[in-house]
Amino acid sequence: MTPTTPKNTNLFNCIFVSLAIFTPILMVIVAGMLPEGSRGAMVVTGHKFLAAILGLALVLRVVYELGFTHAHKRPAEGRRDSVIA
């Protein structure tokens, strides 16, 4: 019997999802310990920083994947040796 959900062991996906889920939770907990005046600023700044980091991670992931796709296509295109017997 096989499971119906695919097993995804990609480390990038695990880290990305963990950051996206747990970082806002931790920010709200930490902000609850701060004085009243600086709570809102800390949460807003923290969420901006988190959005920037997650966006950069996605862009780097796409560039990484496209780079490997391009690198694998290039040797196949470059070698066009004809064999004459």
C-alpha positions in Angstrom: 0.0 0.0 0.0 1.5 3.4 -1.0 0.6 6.7 0.6 -1.6 9.1 -1.4 0.6 12.1 -0.7 4.0 12.4 -2.4 7.0 12.4 -0.1 8.7 15.7 -0.5 12.2 15.6 1.1 13.5 18.8 -0.6 15.4 20.7 2.1 14.7 24.1 0.6 10.9 23.5 0.8 11.2 22.4 4.5 13.2 25.4 5.5 11.1 27.9 3.5 7.8 26.6 5.0 9.3 26.6 8.5 10.4 30.2 8.2 7.1 31.3 6.7 5.1 29.6 9.5 7.2 30.0 12.7 8.9 33.4 12.2 5.6 35.5 12.5 4.6 33.4 15.5 7.9 34.1 17.3 7.8 37.8 16.4 4.3 38.2 18.0 5.5 36.3 21.1 8.6 38.5 21.4 6.6 41.7 20.7 4.3 40.8 23.6 7.3 41.1 25.9 8.2 44.6 24.7 6.9 47.9 26.1 3.7 49.2 24.5 5.2 51.9 22.3 7.6 49.7 20.3 5.5 46.6 19.8 3.8 47.6 16.6 7.0 48.9 15.0 8.8 45.7 15.8 6.1 43.5 14.3 5.7 45.6 11.1 9.5 45.9 10.6 9.9 42.2 11.3 7.2 41.2 8.8 8.8 43.4 6.1 12.1 41.8 6.7 10.5 38.3 6.6 8.7 39.1 3.3 12.0 40.4 1.8 13.9 37.3 2.9 11.2 34.9 1.6 11.0 36.8 -1.7 14.8 36.7 -2.1 14.8 33.0 -1.3 12.2 32.3 -4.1 14.1 34.4 -6.6 17.4 32.6 -5.8 15.7 29.3 -6.0 14.3 30.1 -9.5 17.7 31.4 -10.7 19.4 28.2 -9.3 16.9 25.9 -11.1 17.2 27.9 -14.4 21.0 27.9 -14.1 21.1 24.1 -14.0 18.6 23.8 -16.8 20.8 26.1 -18.9 23.9 24.3 -17.9 22.5 20.9 -18.9 21.3 22.1 -22.3 24.5 23.8 -23.3 26.8 20.8 -23.6 24.2 19.0 -25.7 24.0 22.0 -28.1 27.7 22.5 -28.4 28.8 19.0 -29.4 27.6 18.3 -32.9 30.2 16.1 -34.2 29.5 14.3 -37.4 30.8 10.8 -37.8 32.1 10.0 -41.2 33.0 6.4 -41.8 
